[in-house]
Amino acid sequence: MKPNIKPLGDRVLIKAVEESEQVKGGIIIPDSAKEKPQEAEVVALGTGKKDDDGNVIEFTVNVGDHVIVSKYGGTEVKLDDVTYTLVREDDILAIVG
């Protein structure tokens, strides 16, 4: 289900990819102690960044791409019990796959 959020400017709406929980040595790490995931899926793109002449610069990523984002970048948004993150395209470090 596509969320009803349309990012503006050079912002990208992403959803964290859930990692499969692995238990090593019988120790379960609580959610509060886990690190914020860095891999995410692009859900929606903004309107695009404009250069000095007013031309829109196209995004490097596309909807559906799996990406690596900065660990502490972006703003979390919760909609219908699903947590999304709004990040600038500059906060996207790499495309996976």
Secondary structure, 3 states (H helix, E strand, C coil): CCCCCCCCCCEEEEEECCCCCCCECCECCCHHHCCCCCEEEEEEECCCEECCCCCEECCCCCCCCEEEECCCCCEEEEECCEEEEEEEHHHEEEEEC
